[in-house]
Amino acid sequence: MQDFIRAITHHFKNNQPFFSYNKPNSNKVITFLQENDQLNYNKELIGKGVVFAPFVSDDFIFFNEKNCEILNCEIDFLPSKFNDYQDKIPSNEVKRFHENLVKEGVQGIEKGWFQKVVLSRKEEVEAQQDEFINYFIKLIQNYKTAFCYCFYHPKVGMWLGATPEQLVKQDVNIISTVALAGTQLS
């Protein structure tokens, strides 16, 4: 685990891209470490590696296996310093607002205004970017059945996430995916 922490901390401090992820129900983190800050795109999705794609764009950022060092590390879930972060519990006012938003969404569907709607809320929390590794490990600890990831590229930014949505399913030679919801900057 120390190799993983040391590697992505080094890459972050030196403005070098990396992509780390943890598959559902696994204690392993796989990390692609890129040695330069070049943005590599892969519109054709050819080659082995990891693709990080925005919601609306053809700019599929690609971490090619051939051009990256790949680390496979087991995560130790015991270090107390990673358990010091407290989850922010929404206030009753925030809960009521979201419940009303959901009711309005259901009413909108019933009235035929739209067939499908994705309702979400924006929550701003103060975070220190150099503490990203702690946040990432907390995501893995708290969302063990989710796909957790940490993406960093100095020309794009940093993204941390945990999604219960199945990213890709492979059945022999058939690969399929379902895009259930998406986010984009507002």
Summary of the structure (lengths in Angstrom):
residues: 186
radius of gyration: 18.6
end to end distance: 36.1
largest distance: 55.4
contacts: 418
relative contact order: 0.17
helix: 28%
strand: 26%
